[in-house]
Amino acid sequence: MPVCRKKPSAEHAPFCSRGCKDRDLLRWLDEGYRIPGPKADAGVDSEDSGG
Ligand SMILES: [Zn+2]
């Protein structure tokens, strides 16, 4: 289940958007694996296009 708890999109199910999917992925990645190096913090905010 997505963290944002938004309505999932058929294209990005069970996530609402691609950005949401990437975020969730990075989430468990950080939990399981430890990526050595500088943390890339990029505020990615994609708007939902009419759909
Ligand atoms: Zn979402």
N, CA, C, O and the ligand as a Tripos MOL2 file, in Angstrom:
@<TRIPOS>MOLECULE
protein
  205   203    52     0     0
PROTEIN
NO_CHARGES

@<TRIPOS>ATOM
      1 N           0.8530   -1.2200    0.0000 N.3       1 MET1
      2 CA          0.0000    0.0000    0.0000 C.3       1 MET1
      3 C           0.8750    1.2520    0.0000 C.2       1 MET1
      4 O           1.8130    1.3780    0.7870 O.2       1 MET1
      5 N           0.5450    2.1590   -0.8930 N.am      2 PRO2
      6 CA          1.3170    3.4020   -0.9740 C.3       2 PRO2
      7 C           1.2390    4.2040    0.3080 C.2       2 PRO2
      8 O           0.2440    4.1740    1.0330 O.2       2 PRO2
      9 N           2.3060    4.9110    0.5600 N.am      3 VAL3
     10 CA          2.3770    5.7030    1.7900 C.3       3 VAL3
     11 C           1.4440    6.8970    1.7280 C.2       3 VAL3
     12 O           0.8410    7.2850    2.7280 O.2       3 VAL3
     13 N           1.3330    7.4770    0.5340 N.am      4 CYS4
     14 CA          0.5160    8.6780    0.3960 C.3       4 CYS4
     15 C          -0.9620    8.3510    0.6130 C.2       4 CYS4
     16 O          -1.7700    9.2290    0.9140 O.2       4 CYS4
     17 N          -1.2930    7.0760    0.4540 N.am      5 ARG5
     18 CA         -2.6910    6.6390    0.6340 C.3       5 ARG5
     19 C          -3.6280    7.3430   -0.3380 C.2       5 ARG5
     20 O          -4.7760    7.6550   -0.0240 O.2       5 ARG5
     21 N          -3.1060    7.5730   -1.4970 N.am      6 LYS6
     22 CA         -3.9490    8.2190   -2.5070 C.3       6 LYS6
     23 C          -4.5570    7.1720   -3.4080 C.2       6 LYS6
     24 O          -4.2180    5.9900   -3.3570 O.2       6 LYS6
     25 N          -5.4540    7.6430   -4.2220 N.am      7 LYS7
     26 CA         -6.1020    6.7080   -5.1360 C.3       7 LYS7
     27 C          -5.0900    6.1970   -6.1520 C.2       7 LYS7
     28 O          -4.4810    6.9840   -6.8760 O.2       7 LYS7
     29 N          -4.9110    4.8790   -6.2080 N.am      8 PRO8
     30 CA         -3.9420    4.2770   -7.1240 C.3       8 PRO8
     31 C          -4.3500    4.4660   -8.5740 C.2       8 PRO8
     32 O          -5.5330    4.4880   -8.9160 O.2       8 PRO8
     33 N          -3.3440    4.6010   -9.4080 N.am      9 SER9
     34 CA         -3.6120    4.7910  -10.8260 C.3       9 SER9
     35 C          -3.4220    3.4760  -11.5810 C.2       9 SER9
     36 O          -2.5210    2.6960  -11.2710 O.2       9 SER9
     37 N          -4.2640    3.2450  -12.5550 N.am     10 ALA10
     38 CA         -4.1930    1.9860  -13.3030 C.3      10 ALA10
     39 C          -2.8290    1.8290  -13.9550 C.2      10 ALA10
     40 O          -2.3250    0.7200  -14.1300 O.2      10 ALA10
     41 N          -2.2500    2.9550  -14.3070 N.am     11 GLU11
     42 CA         -0.9500    2.9100  -14.9890 C.3      11 GLU11
     43 C           0.1920    2.7340  -14.0040 C.2      11 GLU11
     44 O           1.2180    2.1380  -14.3290 O.2      11 GLU11
     45 N           0.0070    3.2550  -12.8060 N.am     12 HIS12
     46 CA          1.0720    3.1840  -11.8010 C.3      12 HIS12
     47 C           0.6280    2.3970  -10.5790 C.2      12 HIS12
     48 O           1.2310    2.5030   -9.5110 O.2      12 HIS12
     49 N          -0.4260    1.6070  -10.7380 N.am     13 ALA13
     50 CA         -0.9220    0.8100   -9.6170 C.3      13 ALA13
     51 C           0.2010   -0.0200   -9.0370 C.2      13 ALA13
     52 O           1.0910   -0.4280   -9.7840 O.2      13 ALA13
     53 N           0.2050   -0.2940   -7.7290 N.am     14 PRO14
     54 CA         -0.8390    0.2310   -6.8420 C.3      14 PRO14
     55 C          -0.5410    1.6460   -6.3820 C.2      14 PRO14
     56 O          -1.1270    2.1310   -5.4130 O.2      14 PRO14
     57 N           0.3550    2.2920   -7.0660 N.am     15 PHE15
     58 CA          0.7060    3.6640   -6.6920 C.3      15 PHE15
     59 C          -0.1520    4.6460   -7.4700 C.2      15 PHE15
     60 O          -0.8060    4.2940   -8.4520 O.2      15 PHE15
     61 N          -0.1280    5.8880   -7.0030 N.am     16 CYS16
     62 CA         -0.9530    6.9050   -7.6490 C.3      16 CYS16
     63 C          -0.2160    7.5400   -8.8130 C.2      16 CYS16
     64 O          -0.8200    8.0000   -9.7820 O.2      16 CYS16
     65 N           1.0990    7.5540   -8.6930 N.am     17 SER17
     66 CA          1.8840    8.1650   -9.7690 C.3      17 SER17
     67 C           3.2780    7.5640   -9.7940 C.2      17 SER17
     68 O           3.6790    6.8510   -8.8740 O.2      17 SER17
     69 N           3.9950    7.8540  -10.8380 N.am     18 ARG18
     70 CA          5.3440    7.2940  -10.9690 C.3      18 ARG18
     71 C           6.2290    7.7640   -9.8300 C.2      18 ARG18
     72 O           6.9930    6.9880   -9.2540 O.2      18 ARG18
     73 N           6.1160    9.0300   -9.5170 N.am     19 GLY19
     74 CA          6.9190    9.5860   -8.4310 C.3      19 GLY19
     75 C           6.6760    8.8240   -7.1420 C.2      19 GLY19
     76 O           7.5980    8.5510   -6.3730 O.2      19 GLY19
     77 N           5.4220    8.4910   -6.9280 N.am     20 CYS20
     78 CA          5.0470    7.7680   -5.7110 C.3      20 CYS20
     79 C           5.7230    6.3940   -5.6960 C.2      20 CYS20
     80 O           6.2000    5.9360   -4.6580 O.2      20 CYS20
     81 N           5.7530    5.7650   -6.8310 N.am     21 LYS21
     82 CA          6.3450    4.4330   -6.9290 C.3      21 LYS21
     83 C           7.8340    4.4920   -6.6040 C.2      21 LYS21
     84 O           8.3570    3.6720   -5.8490 O.2      21 LYS21
     85 N           8.4950    5.4720   -7.1850 N.am     22 ASP22
     86 CA          9.9350    5.6200   -6.9430 C.3      22 ASP22
     87 C          10.2020    5.8570   -5.4650 C.2      22 ASP22
     88 O          11.1520    5.3250   -4.8910 O.2      22 ASP22
     89 N           9.3620    6.6480   -4.8800 N.am     23 ARG23
     90 CA          9.5680    6.9710   -3.4650 C.3      23 ARG23
     91 C           9.4610    5.7060   -2.6140 C.2      23 ARG23
     92 O          10.2810    5.4660   -1.7290 O.2      23 ARG23
     93 N           8.4500    4.9140   -2.8940 N.am     24 ASP24
     94 CA          8.2520    3.6950   -2.1100 C.3      24 ASP24
     95 C           9.4480    2.7630   -2.2850 C.2      24 ASP24
     96 O           9.9100    2.1210   -1.3410 O.2      24 ASP24
     97 N           9.9330    2.7130   -3.5230 N.am     25 LEU25
     98 CA         11.0670    1.8340   -3.8070 C.3      25 LEU25
     99 C          12.2820    2.2580   -2.9910 C.2      25 LEU25
    100 O          12.9470    1.4320   -2.3660 O.2      25 LEU25
    101 N          12.5580    3.5450   -3.0080 N.am     26 LEU26
    102 CA         13.7050    4.0580   -2.2560 C.3      26 LEU26
    103 C          13.5280    3.7870   -0.7700 C.2      26 LEU26
    104 O          14.5000    3.6320   -0.0310 O.2      26 LEU26
    105 N          12.3110    3.7340   -0.3600 N.am     27 ARG27
    106 CA         12.0060    3.5100    1.0470 C.3      27 ARG27
    107 C          12.5640    2.1770    1.5210 C.2      27 ARG27
    108 O          13.3700    2.1210    2.4510 O.2      27 ARG27
    109 N          12.1310    1.1180    0.8770 N.am     28 TRP28
    110 CA         12.5780   -0.2090    1.3140 C.3      28 TRP28
    111 C          14.0380   -0.4110    0.9740 C.2      28 TRP28
    112 O          14.7310   -1.2010    1.6160 O.2      28 TRP28
    113 N          14.5080    0.3060   -0.0400 N.am     29 LEU29
    114 CA         15.9180    0.1860   -0.4130 C.3      29 LEU29
    115 C          16.7930    0.6840    0.7320 C.2      29 LEU29
    116 O          17.8120    0.0790    1.0670 O.2      29 LEU29
    117 N          16.3790    1.7780    1.3140 N.am     30 ASP30
    118 CA         17.1450    2.3760    2.4070 C.3      30 ASP30
    119 C          17.0700    1.4920    3.6460 C.2      30 ASP30
    120 O          17.9890    1.4660    4.4640 O.2      30 ASP30
    121 N          15.9750    0.7800    3.7680 N.am     31 GLU31
    122 CA         15.7990   -0.0690    4.9430 C.3      31 GLU31
    123 C          16.6570   -1.3260    4.8580 C.2      31 GLU31
    124 O          17.2850   -1.7400    5.8320 O.2      31 GLU31
    125 N          16.6670   -1.9250    3.6620 N.am     32 GLY32
    126 CA         17.4110   -3.1760    3.4930 C.3      32 GLY32
    127 C          18.8720   -2.9550    3.1830 C.2      32 GLY32
    128 O          19.7510   -3.6110    3.7440 O.2      32 GLY32
    129 N          19.1180   -2.0310    2.2920 N.am     33 TYR33
    130 CA         20.4950   -1.8170    1.8690 C.3      33 TYR33
    131 C          21.0060   -0.4510    2.2920 C.2      33 TYR33
    132 O          20.2510    0.5020    2.4860 O.2      33 TYR33
    133 N          22.3020   -0.4040    2.4210 N.am     34 ARG34
    134 CA         22.9220    0.8740    2.7920 C.3      34 ARG34
    135 C          23.7820    1.3570    1.6340 C.2      34 ARG34
    136 O          24.8370    0.7900    1.3510 O.2      34 ARG34
    137 N          23.3310    2.3900    0.9790 N.am     35 ILE35
    138 CA         24.0660    2.8860   -0.1770 C.3      35 ILE35
    139 C          25.1440    3.8800    0.2610 C.2      35 ILE35
    140 O          24.8490    4.9920    0.6990 O.2      35 ILE35
    141 N          26.4080    3.4450    0.1270 N.am     36 PRO36
    142 CA         27.5230    4.3180    0.5000 C.3      36 PRO36
    143 C          27.6420    5.4890   -0.4540 C.2      36 PRO36
    144 O          27.5740    5.3140   -1.6710 O.2      36 PRO36
    145 N          27.8150    6.6530    0.0800 N.am     37 GLY37
    146 CA         27.9580    7.8370   -0.7650 C.3      37 GLY37
    147 C          27.0160    8.9380   -0.3130 C.2      37 GLY37
    148 O          26.2210    8.7640    0.6110 O.2      37 GLY37
    149 N          27.1200   10.0470   -0.9690 N.am     38 PRO38
    150 CA         26.2740   11.2040   -0.6470 C.3      38 PRO38
    151 C          24.8160   10.9330   -0.9680 C.2      38 PRO38
    152 O          24.4940   10.3360   -1.9960 O.2      38 PRO38
    153 N          23.9660   11.3630   -0.1090 N.am     39 LYS39
    154 CA         22.5330   11.1290   -0.3100 C.3      39 LYS39
    155 C          21.9730   12.1590   -1.2770 C.2      39 LYS39
    156 O          22.0450   13.3660   -1.0450 O.2      39 LYS39
    157 N          21.4240   11.6590   -2.3440 N.am     40 ALA40
    158 CA         20.8570   12.5740   -3.3440 C.3      40 ALA40
    159 C          19.4320   12.9290   -2.9620 C.2      40 ALA40
    160 O          18.5210   12.1050   -3.0400 O.2      40 ALA40
    161 N          19.2670   14.1410   -2.5590 N.am     41 ASP41
    162 CA         17.9270   14.5900   -2.1560 C.3      41 ASP41
    163 C          17.3480   15.5090   -3.2270 C.2      41 ASP41
    164 O          17.6440   16.7030   -3.2710 O.2      41 ASP41
    165 N          16.5420   14.9450   -4.0630 N.am     42 ALA42
    166 CA         15.9400   15.7490   -5.1300 C.3      42 ALA42
    167 C          14.4290   15.7990   -4.9500 C.2      42 ALA42
    168 O          13.7420   14.7820   -5.0380 O.2      42 ALA42
    169 N          13.9440   16.9640   -4.7040 N.am     43 GLY43
    170 CA         12.4940   17.1000   -4.5170 C.3      43 GLY43
    171 C          11.7600   16.9730   -5.8240 C.2      43 GLY43
    172 O          11.6140   17.9300   -6.5840 O.2      43 GLY43
    173 N          11.3050   15.7670   -6.0630 N.am     44 VAL44
    174 CA         10.5870   15.5240   -7.3170 C.3      44 VAL44
    175 C           9.0860   15.5210   -7.0530 C.2      44 VAL44
    176 O           8.5580   14.6930   -6.3110 O.2      44 VAL44
    177 N           8.4450   16.4480   -7.6700 N.am     45 ASP45
    178 CA          6.9940   16.5480   -7.4790 C.3      45 ASP45
    179 C           6.3030   16.6380   -8.8430 C.2      45 ASP45
    180 O           6.2540   17.6930   -9.4760 O.2      45 ASP45
    181 N           5.7870   15.5170   -9.2560 N.am     46 SER46
    182 CA          5.1030   15.5150  -10.5560 C.3      46 SER46
    183 C           3.6060   15.7060  -10.3780 C.2      46 SER46
    184 O           2.9690   15.0910   -9.5230 O.2      46 SER46
    185 N           3.0950   16.5450  -11.1850 N.am     47 GLU47
    186 CA          1.6530   16.8220  -11.0850 C.3      47 GLU47
    187 C           0.8690   15.7620  -11.8410 C.2      47 GLU47
    188 O           1.3170   15.2500  -12.8670 O.2      47 GLU47
    189 N          -0.2690   15.4520  -11.3350 N.am     48 ASP48
    190 CA         -1.1160   14.4590  -11.9910 C.3      48 ASP48
    191 C          -1.8430   15.0960  -13.1750 C.2      48 ASP48
    192 O          -2.6660   15.9990  -13.0200 O.2      48 ASP48
    193 N          -1.5090   14.5920  -14.3570 N.am     49 SER49
    194 CA         -2.1860   15.1370  -15.5400 C.3      49 SER49
    195 C          -3.5930   14.5760  -15.6380 C.2      49 SER49
    196 O          -3.8410   13.4200  -15.2960 O.2      49 SER49
    197 N          -4.4930   15.3950  -16.1010 N.am     50 GLY50
    198 CA         -5.8810   14.9690  -16.2230 C.3      50 GLY50
    199 C          -6.0220   13.5400  -16.6990 C.2      50 GLY50
    200 O          -5.6170   13.2130  -17.8140 O.2      50 GLY50
    201 N          -6.5830   12.6970  -15.8770 N.am     51 GLY51
    202 CA         -6.7020   11.3230  -16.3070 C.3      51 GLY51
    203 C          -7.6170   10.6220  -15.4730 C.2      51 GLY51
    204 O          -7.8540    9.4320  -15.6800 O.2      51 GLY51
    205 ZN          0.9710    7.9330   -4.1100 Zn       52 ZN52
@<TRIPOS>BOND
     1     1     2 1
     2     2     3 1
     3     3     4 2
     4     3     5 am
     5     5     6 1
     6     6     7 1
     7     7     8 2
     8     7     9 am
     9     9    10 1
    10    10    11 1
    11    11    12 2
    12    11    13 am
    13    13    14 1
    14    14    15 1
    15    15    16 2
    16    15    17 am
    17    17    18 1
    18    18    19 1
    19    19    20 2
    20    19    21 am
    21    21    22 1
    22    22    23 1
    23    23    24 2
    24    23    25 am
    25    25    26 1
    26    26    27 1
    27    27    28 2
    28    27    29 am
    29    29    30 1
    30    30    31 1
    31    31    32 2
    32    31    33 am
    33    33    34 1
    34    34    35 1
    35    35    36 2
    36    35    37 am
    37    37    38 1
    38    38    39 1
    39    39    40 2
    40    39    41 am
    41    41    42 1
    42    42    43 1
    43    43    44 2
    44    43    45 am
    45    45    46 1
    46    46    47 1
    47    47    48 2
    48    47    49 am
    49    49    50 1
    50    50    51 1
    51    51    52 2
    52    51    53 am
    53    53    54 1
    54    54    55 1
    55    55    56 2
    56    55    57 am
    57    57    58 1
    58    58    59 1
    59    59    60 2
    60    59    61 am
    61    61    62 1
    62    62    63 1
    63    63    64 2
    64    63    65 am
    65    65    66 1
    66    66    67 1
    67    67    68 2
    68    67    69 am
    69    69    70 1
    70    70    71 1
    71    71    72 2
    72    71    73 am
    73    73    74 1
    74    74    75 1
    75    75    76 2
    76    75    77 am
    77    77    78 1
    78    78    79 1
    79    79    80 2
    80    79    81 am
    81    81    82 1
    82    82    83 1
    83    83    84 2
    84    83    85 am
    85    85    86 1
    86    86    87 1
    87    87    88 2
    88    87    89 am
    89    89    90 1
    90    90    91 1
    91    91    92 2
    92    91    93 am
    93    93    94 1
    94    94    95 1
    95    95    96 2
    96    95    97 am
    97    97    98 1
    98    98    99 1
    99    99   100 2
   100    99   101 am
   101   101   102 1
   102   102   103 1
   103   103   104 2
   104   103   105 am
   105   105   106 1
   106   106   107 1
   107   107   108 2
   108   107   109 am
   109   109   110 1
   110   110   111 1
   111   111   112 2
   112   111   113 am
   113   113   114 1
   114   114   115 1
   115   115   116 2
   116   115   117 am
   117   117   118 1
   118   118   119 1
   119   119   120 2
   120   119   121 am
   121   121   122 1
   122   122   123 1
   123   123   124 2
   124   123   125 am
   125   125   126 1
   126   126   127 1
   127   127   128 2
   128   127   129 am
   129   129   130 1
   130   130   131 1
   131   131   132 2
   132   131   133 am
   133   133   134 1
   134   134   135 1
   135   135   136 2
   136   135   137 am
   137   137   138 1
   138   138   139 1
   139   139   140 2
   140   139   141 am
   141   141   142 1
   142   142   143 1
   143   143   144 2
   144   143   145 am
   145   145   146 1
   146   146   147 1
   147   147   148 2
   148   147   149 am
   149   149   150 1
   150   150   151 1
   151   151   152 2
   152   151   153 am
   153   153   154 1
   154   154   155 1
   155   155   156 2
   156   155   157 am
   157   157   158 1
   158   158   159 1
   159   159   160 2
   160   159   161 am
   161   161   162 1
   162   162   163 1
   163   163   164 2
   164   163   165 am
   165   165   166 1
   166   166   167 1
   167   167   168 2
   168   167   169 am
   169   169   170 1
   170   170   171 1
   171   171   172 2
   172   171   173 am
   173   173   174 1
   174   174   175 1
   175   175   176 2
   176   175   177 am
   177   177   178 1
   178   178   179 1
   179   179   180 2
   180   179   181 am
   181   181   182 1
   182   182   183 1
   183   183   184 2
   184   183   185 am
   185   185   186 1
   186   186   187 1
   187   187   188 2
   188   187   189 am
   189   189   190 1
   190   190   191 1
   191   191   192 2
   192   191   193 am
   193   193   194 1
   194   194   195 1
   195   195   196 2
   196   195   197 am
   197   197   198 1
   198   198   199 1
   199   199   200 2
   200   199   201 am
   201   201   202 1
   202   202   203 1
   203   203   204 2
@<TRIPOS>SUBSTRUCTURE
     1 MET1         2 RESIDUE 1 A MET
     2 PRO2         6 RESIDUE 1 A PRO
     3 VAL3        10 RESIDUE 1 A VAL
     4 CYS4        14 RESIDUE 1 A CYS
     5 ARG5        18 RESIDUE 1 A ARG
     6 LYS6        22 RESIDUE 1 A LYS
     7 LYS7        26 RESIDUE 1 A LYS
     8 PRO8        30 RESIDUE 1 A PRO
     9 SER9        34 RESIDUE 1 A SER
    10 ALA10       38 RESIDUE 1 A ALA
    11 GLU11       42 RESIDUE 1 A GLU
    12 HIS12       46 RESIDUE 1 A HIS
    13 ALA13       50 RESIDUE 1 A ALA
    14 PRO14       54 RESIDUE 1 A PRO
    15 PHE15       58 RESIDUE 1 A PHE
    16 CYS16       62 RESIDUE 1 A CYS
    17 SER17       66 RESIDUE 1 A SER
    18 ARG18       70 RESIDUE 1 A ARG
    19 GLY19       74 RESIDUE 1 A GLY
    20 CYS20       78 RESIDUE 1 A CYS
    21 LYS21       82 RESIDUE 1 A LYS
    22 ASP22       86 RESIDUE 1 A ASP
    23 ARG23       90 RESIDUE 1 A ARG
    24 ASP24       94 RESIDUE 1 A ASP
    25 LEU25       98 RESIDUE 1 A LEU
    26 LEU26      102 RESIDUE 1 A LEU
    27 ARG27      106 RESIDUE 1 A ARG
    28 TRP28      110 RESIDUE 1 A TRP
    29 LEU29      114 RESIDUE 1 A LEU
    30 ASP30      118 RESIDUE 1 A ASP
    31 GLU31      122 RESIDUE 1 A GLU
    32 GLY32      126 RESIDUE 1 A GLY
    33 TYR33      130 RESIDUE 1 A TYR
    34 ARG34      134 RESIDUE 1 A ARG
    35 ILE35      138 RESIDUE 1 A ILE
    36 PRO36      142 RESIDUE 1 A PRO
    37 GLY37      146 RESIDUE 1 A GLY
    38 PRO38      150 RESIDUE 1 A PRO
    39 LYS39      154 RESIDUE 1 A LYS
    40 ALA40      158 RESIDUE 1 A ALA
    41 ASP41      162 RESIDUE 1 A ASP
    42 ALA42      166 RESIDUE 1 A ALA
    43 GLY43      170 RESIDUE 1 A GLY
    44 VAL44      174 RESIDUE 1 A VAL
    45 ASP45      178 RESIDUE 1 A ASP
    46 SER46      182 RESIDUE 1 A SER
    47 GLU47      186 RESIDUE 1 A GLU
    48 ASP48      190 RESIDUE 1 A ASP
    49 SER49      194 RESIDUE 1 A SER
    50 GLY50      198 RESIDUE 1 A GLY
    51 GLY51      202 RESIDUE 1 A GLY
    52 ZN52       205 GROUP 0 **** ****
